[in-house]
């Protein structure tokens, strides 16, 4: 008996229909899963954004509390001359007691006439007021001071008394995503005060009268935290890419294993490709190829003229012969998270170069530079402990130099510095006076040395608005019993001035430019022979 002509067609149609229904069902389930994943992702990213904005607000309120307490003390002092010796002493006391204020001063006619670092004649121009806050203060959003060139400060003044703050302080929060935007804007004007990343003025309108709000706009998750005491709002904006990434991870579980594996392989290849092109990979490759090398600059005793120490300076000569400037690759290494690996490589090279020399000459010390990330790294401290244990050198012959940027997180820095000094290693604050940390940190940290930045050394013998600042830095060091090292000394007049004012040590091209370890050994040996013959 023959089959009906349409039977095969109907069966095929049913199969295709089943396939279509199945495919549609899978598609619907995947779409539902994606929507659920997106909702969950938005909520989790919102929690992160809210936590960050709350942290920014807490830091900003802390800074504002210190600022208004400073105003209260200055305005209630009863001193008629705002730049009298008594007023400047009060400014210094306020600055020392304030962990988030870099400078206290007095402004008139858009000129900084005096500050906690002394008087300025003529005054230092600070530019016009950007806006007047509802709290009765004049706000300048971008002030450049000659004692810290290439750095922009936030300045608030009330009845002429000014508080100067580094803009990174309120927004110096730990974030692990490079495209997160954080900052503060004025609630009354909607104008950004400080920030890092993108800021959208419409956020002020969307907040309304709320004190906390999280919203999704323009593909971003934005958390807003308004101060209950002051006229500003902290914000944190996380890119929509974070939501999309979390959504994809959740959705991939719902698709067939083969598709998951295929997508995972694709993502892995993309990530590997990106990693190979990223700066961390370049630094890592340079370390493996031994492209980094060390130079050494002597530290000189200004009283005897003897070389008493040496600072280890890392340099980079790429395999193609290109010399990369230190200020470029060190900053890039810090931003890319590779600075601790580089520091560990430096420790190894220094151990190879100079440990035998330092061990042979107990009067000689070696200085190593640590970054902010190094102060957070247990591995770096462990490497330093291992170096001390294996070398047999007295720990007092080592010095760790920490830049002022490393002191922004004062609590963490204090803990690590205590650990370093418990090993017997000396600690110095590098580039002091360039504006990153407040004076109060010097009273809370256990330090041995203060290094005076070249910016202030260059003002010696020059009639500038900041030429008197170095005297105040020297006075501060003396009051805290800190020994001093002047950086970037280049003239005999500078040497004479520093010696006469009690600065103990110096380094700079007038004594010696950075040299290779072989050059240093030869020159140090020659100086040692001459010293013994003279004796």
C-alpha positions in Angstrom: 0.0 0.0 0.0 1.5 3.3 -1.0 2.2 6.2 1.4 0.3 9.4 1.0 2.3 12.1 -0.7 2.0 14.6 2.1 3.0 12.3 5.0 6.7 12.9 4.7 6.1 16.6 4.3 3.9 16.8 7.4 6.5 14.8 9.5 9.2 17.1 8.3 7.1 20.1 9.1 6.4 18.8 12.5 10.1 18.2 13.1 10.9 21.7 12.0 8.1 23.1 14.0 9.4 21.3 17.1 12.8 22.5 16.4 11.4 26.0 16.0 9.4 25.8 19.2 12.4 24.4 21.1 14.6 27.1 19.7 12.0 29.7 20.6 11.7 28.3 24.1 15.5 28.3 24.6 15.6 31.8 23.3 12.9 32.9 25.7 14.6 31.2 28.6 17.9 32.9 27.7 16.2 36.3 27.4 14.5 35.8 30.8 17.9 34.7 32.3 19.6 37.7 30.8 17.0 40.1 32.2 17.3 38.5 35.7 21.1 38.6 35.4 20.9 42.3 34.4 18.6 43.2 37.3 20.9 41.3 39.8 24.0 42.9 38.2 22.5 46.4 38.5 21.7 45.8 42.2 25.2 44.5 43.0 27.0 47.3 41.0 24.7 49.8 42.8 25.9 48.5 46.2 29.5 49.0 45.1 28.8 52.5 43.8 26.9 53.5 47.0 29.8 52.2 49.1 32.3 54.3 47.2 30.3 57.5 47.2 29.7 57.0 50.9 33.4 56.7 51.5 34.1 59.9 49.4 31.4 61.7 51.5 33.0 60.5 54.7 36.4 61.8 53.7 35.0 65.1 52.4 33.0 65.7 55.6 36.1 65.0 57.6 38.1 67.5 55.6 35.3 70.1 55.9 35.1 69.6 59.7 38.8 70.4 59.9 38.4 73.3 57.6 35.6 75.0 59.6 37.3 74.3 62.9 40.3 76.1 61.5 38.1 79.1 60.5 36.6 79.1 64.0 40.0 79.3 65.6 41.3 81.9 63.3 38.3 84.2 63.5 38.0 83.9 67.3 41.7 84.6 67.9 41.1 88.3 68.2 44.3 89.1 66.2 43.9 92.3 64.1 46.7 91.5 61.7 46.0 88.3 59.9 49.7 87.9 58.9 51.2 88.7 62.3 53.6 86.3 63.9 50.9 85.1 66.2 48.5 84.5 63.4 51.1 82.5 61.4 51.9 80.4 64.5 48.2 79.7 64.8 48.0 78.7 61.1 50.9 76.3 61.6 49.2 74.8 64.6 46.0 74.3 62.7 47.9 72.7 59.8 49.8 70.4 62.1 46.6 69.3 63.7 44.7 68.8 60.4 45.3 65.5 58.6 43.6 66.7 55.4 44.6 70.4 55.0 47.9 71.1 53.3 48.1 74.9 53.9 46.4 77.5 56.0 46.7 81.1 54.9 45.2 84.6 54.4 43.9 85.9 51.0 43.1 89.4 50.0 42.5 90.8 46.5 43.1 87.3 45.0 46.6 87.2 46.5 47.9 84.8 49.1 49.7 87.1 51.5 50.8 84.7 54.2 50.4 81.1 55.2 51.5 78.4 57.7 54.8 78.4 55.8 55.4 82.2 56.2 54.8 85.5 54.5 54.9 86.2 50.8 56.0 89.5 49.4 54.7 90.1 46.9 51.7 88.0 47.5 51.1 84.8 45.4 48.3 85.2 42.9 45.5 82.6 43.4 43.1 83.7 40.7 39.5 84.8 40.9 36.8 83.0 43.0 35.0 80.3 41.0 31.8 80.5 43.1 30.4 81.4 46.5 29.1 78.5 48.5 25.9 78.6 50.6 28.1 78.1 53.7 29.6 81.6 53.2 32.9 80.5 51.7 34.7 81.6 48.5 35.7 78.6 46.5 38.6 78.4 44.0 38.7 75.1 42.2 42.1 75.1 40.6 44.9 77.1 42.4 48.5 76.6 41.4 51.1 77.5 44.0 54.8 78.1 43.2 55.9 75.9 46.1 54.2 72.9 44.3 54.3 73.5 40.6 52.2 71.4 38.2 49.8 70.7 41.0 46.3 72.2 41.3 44.8 72.8 44.7 41.3 73.4 46.1 41.1 76.6 48.1 38.3 77.8 50.4 38.4 81.1 52.1 36.1 82.7 54.6 36.6 86.3 55.6 40.0 86.1 54.0 41.3 83.0 55.9 42.0 80.3 53.4 42.3 76.5 53.7 44.2 74.7 50.9 43.6 71.1 50.2 45.0 68.7 47.6 42.1 67.6 45.4 43.0 63.9 45.6 42.4 63.7 49.4 38.6 63.5 49.5 38.5 61.2 46.4 41.5 59.0 47.4 39.4 55.9 47.8 40.3 52.4 46.8 38.7 51.4 43.5 39.7 48.4 41.4 38.2 49.6 38.1 40.1 52.2 35.9 36.9 53.8 34.5 35.1 54.5 37.7 34.3 58.2 38.2 34.4 59.7 41.7 34.1 63.2 43.0 32.1 66.0 44.7 29.8 68.6 43.3 28.1 71.6 44.9 24.5 70.9 45.8 23.4 74.5 45.5 25.2 75.3 42.2 25.5 71.8 40.6 29.1 72.6 39.8 31.9 70.0 40.2 34.3 70.8 43.0 36.8 67.9 42.6 36.6 64.7 40.6 38.3 62.0 38.7 36.7 60.8 35.5 33.4 62.0 33.9 30.9 64.2 35.6 27.3 65.0 34.4 25.7 68.2 35.7 22.2 66.6 35.3 22.9 64.4 38.3 22.3 67.3 40.6 18.7 67.7 39.2 18.1 64.0 39.4 19.0 63.9 43.1 16.2 66.4 44.0 15.8 66.7 47.8 17.1 63.2 48.5 20.2 62.6 50.6 21.0 59.3 49.0 20.1 58.0 45.6 21.2 55.5 43.1 20.2 55.8 39.4 21.0 54.3 36.0 21.5 56.9 33.4 23.4 57.1 30.1 24.5 53.5 30.6 26.1 54.2 34.0 25.2 53.3 37.5 25.5 56.5 39.6 25.4 56.7 43.4 24.9 60.1 45.0 25.5 60.8 48.7 24.6 64.3 49.9 26.2 65.7 53.0 23.9 66.4 55.9 26.1 69.2 57.1 27.6 70.9 54.1 26.7 72.1 50.6 28.0 69.2 48.5 27.2 65.8 47.1 29.6 62.9 46.7 29.2 60.8 43.5 30.5 57.5 42.2 29.7 56.5 38.6 30.4 52.9 37.5 30.4 52.2 33.7 27.6 50.1 32.2 30.3 47.7 31.0 30.5 46.4 34.6 26.7 45.5 34.5 27.1 44.0 31.1 30.0 41.9 32.2 28.2 40.5 35.2 25.1 39.8 33.1 27.2 37.9 30.6 28.7 35.7 33.3 25.3 34.8 34.7 23.7 34.2 31.3 26.5 31.9 30.1 25.4 29.3 32.6 22.1 28.9 30.8 23.4 28.2 27.3 24.7 24.9 26.0 28.1 23.8 27.3 29.5 24.1 23.8 28.5 27.7 23.5 29.8 28.4 27.0 33.1 26.9 26.1 33.3 28.7 22.8 32.5 32.1 24.4 34.9 31.3 27.2 37.6 30.5 24.8 36.9 33.7 22.8 36.9 35.8 26.0 40.1 34.1 27.1 41.8 34.8 23.8 40.7 38.5 24.0 41.9 38.8 27.6 45.3 37.2 26.7 45.6 39.5 23.7 44.8 42.5 25.8 47.2 41.4 28.5 50.0 41.1 26.0 49.4 44.6 24.8 49.0 46.1 28.2 51.6 48.0 30.1 51.8 45.4 32.9 52.9 42.9 30.3 55.5 45.3 29.0 56.9 45.9 32.5 56.9 42.2 33.2 58.7 41.5 30.0 61.3 44.2 30.7 61.9 42.6 34.1 62.3 39.2 32.6 64.7 40.5 29.9 66.8 42.4 32.6 66.2 45.7 30.8 66.2 47.6 34.2 69.4 48.7 35.7 70.6 50.8 38.7 72.4 54.1 39.0 73.7 55.4 42.3 73.9 59.0 43.5 76.0 59.8 46.6 74.6 61.5 49.7 77.2 64.0 51.2 77.8 65.1 54.7 77.7 68.9 54.4 80.0 69.4 57.5 82.8 67.0 56.5 82.2 66.7 52.7 82.4 62.9 53.0 80.2 60.5 51.1 78.0 58.9 53.8 75.4 57.2 51.7 74.0 56.5 48.3 70.5 56.5 46.8 69.6 53.7 44.4 67.9 55.0 41.3 66.3 52.6 38.8 66.6 53.2 35.1 65.2 51.5 32.0 67.0 50.8 28.7 64.7 49.0 26.4 66.1 46.2 24.1 65.8 48.4 21.1 68.1 51.0 22.7 65.4 53.4 23.8 65.9 55.1 27.2 62.6 55.5 29.1 62.6 58.4 31.5 62.0 57.4 35.2 59.1 59.8 35.7 57.3 58.1 32.8 57.7 54.4 33.6 57.5 54.7 37.4 54.2 56.6 37.2 52.9 54.0 34.6 54.1 51.1 36.8 52.2 52.6 39.7 49.0 53.1 37.7 49.2 49.6 36.2 49.8 47.9 39.5 53.3 46.7 38.5 55.3 48.9 40.9 55.6 46.3 43.6 57.1 43.8 41.1 59.5 46.5 40.0 60.5 47.4 43.6 61.2 43.7 44.3 63.5 43.7 41.2 65.2 46.8 42.4 65.9 45.2 45.8 67.5 42.2 44.0 69.7 44.4 41.8 70.8 46.5 44.8 71.7 43.4 46.7 73.8 42.2 43.8 75.5 45.6 43.3 76.4 47.1 46.7 75.9 44.8 49.6 79.5 43.8 49.8 80.6 47.5 49.6 78.2 48.6 52.3 79.2 45.6 54.5 82.9 46.6 54.1 82.1 50.2 55.0 79.8 50.5 58.0 79.8 54.3 57.7 78.0 54.0 54.3 74.2 53.6 54.0 72.0 52.7 51.0 68.6 54.3 50.3 65.7 52.5 48.5 62.5 54.2 47.2 59.2 52.7 48.1 55.9 53.6 46.5 52.4 53.8 48.1 51.6 50.3 46.8 54.8 49.0 48.3 53.5 50.1 51.7 50.5 47.9 51.1 52.5 44.9 50.0 53.4 42.2 52.5 55.6 40.7 49.8 57.8 43.8 49.5 58.3 43.9 53.3 59.1 40.2 53.3 61.7 40.7 50.6 63.3 43.5 52.7 63.4 41.2 55.7 65.0 38.5 53.6 67.6 40.9 52.3 68.5 42.0 55.8 68.7 38.4 57.1 70.9 37.1 54.2 73.2 40.1 53.9 74.5 40.3 57.4 74.5 44.1 57.1 73.4 46.3 60.0 69.8 47.3 59.3 70.7 50.9 60.2 72.7 51.0 57.0 69.4 50.8 55.0 67.0 53.7 54.4 63.6 53.5 52.9 62.4 56.7 51.2 58.6 57.2 50.9 57.2 59.9 48.7 54.5 62.2 50.1 51.9 60.4 47.8 52.6 57.3 49.8 51.3 59.1 53.0 47.8 59.9 51.7 46.6 56.8 53.5 48.2 57.8 56.8 46.9 54.9 58.9 48.2 52.2 56.6 51.5 54.1 56.1 52.0 54.4 59.8 51.6 50.7 60.3 54.1 49.8 57.6 56.6 52.4 58.7 56.5 51.0 62.2 57.2 47.5 60.8 60.1 48.9 58.8 61.6 50.7 61.7 61.2 47.7 64.0 63.6 46.0 61.6 66.1 48.7 62.4 65.8 50.3 59.0 65.7 54.1 58.7 62.7 55.9 57.0 62.7 59.2 55.2 59.9 61.3 53.6 60.9 62.1 50.0 60.1 65.3 48.1 58.8 67.0 51.2 56.8 70.2 50.6 55.4 69.4 47.2 51.9 69.5 48.5 50.6 66.0 48.8 50.6 65.5 52.6 49.7 67.7 55.5 52.1 68.7 58.2 50.2 66.7 60.8 51.4 63.5 59.2 55.0 64.3 60.3 53.9 64.3 63.9 52.1 61.0 63.7 54.6 59.0 61.7 57.8 57.5 63.1 60.4 59.0 60.8 64.2 59.6 60.8 64.8 61.9 57.8 63.1 64.7 55.9 64.2 65.2 52.3 63.8 68.8 51.1 62.6 68.9 47.5 64.7 70.5 44.7 61.8 73.0 44.1 62.7 74.8 47.4 66.5 74.4 47.0 66.2 76.3 43.7 64.7 79.3 45.5 67.9 79.8 47.6 69.4 83.2 46.7 66.4 84.0 44.4 63.8 86.7 45.3 60.6 84.8 44.7 57.3 84.5 46.6 58.4 81.1 48.0 62.0 81.9 48.8 61.3 81.9 52.5 59.5 78.6 52.6 62.7 76.6 53.0 63.4 78.3 56.3 60.1 77.1 57.6 60.7 73.5 56.4 64.1 73.5 58.2 62.4 74.8 61.3 59.7 72.1 61.1 62.4 69.4 60.8 64.3 70.8 63.7 61.2 71.0 65.9 60.5 67.3 65.2 64.1 66.2 65.6 64.3 65.0 62.0 67.6 64.9 60.1 67.5 66.6 56.7 68.7 65.7 53.2 68.6 68.5 50.5 67.9 67.2 47.0 69.0 68.7 43.7 71.8 70.9 45.1 73.7 72.5 42.2 75.6 75.6 43.4 78.1 76.6 46.0 75.7 79.3 47.3 73.1 76.6 48.0 75.7 74.5 49.8 76.7 77.4 52.0 73.1 78.3 52.8 72.2 74.8 53.7 75.3 74.3 55.8 74.8 77.6 57.7 71.1 76.7 58.4 71.9 73.3 59.9 70.9 71.0 57.1 73.1 67.9 57.6 73.2 66.1 54.3 72.7 66.8 50.6 72.8 65.3 47.1 73.0 66.9 43.7 75.0 67.4 40.6 77.5 69.8 42.4 78.7 66.7 44.2 78.1 64.0 41.7 75.5 63.0 39.1 74.1 59.4 39.3 76.7 56.8 38.3 77.0 53.1 37.6 78.1 50.9 40.5 81.6 50.4 39.0 82.0 54.2 38.8 80.7 54.6 42.3 83.1 52.0 43.7 86.1 53.6 41.9 85.3 57.1 43.1 84.4 56.0 46.6 87.7 54.1 46.9 89.7 57.1 45.7 87.9 59.4 48.2 88.6 56.9 51.0 92.3 56.8 50.2 92.5 60.6 50.1 90.8 60.8 53.4 93.2 58.3 55.0 96.2 60.1 53.6 94.9 63.5 54.9 94.5 62.0 58.3 
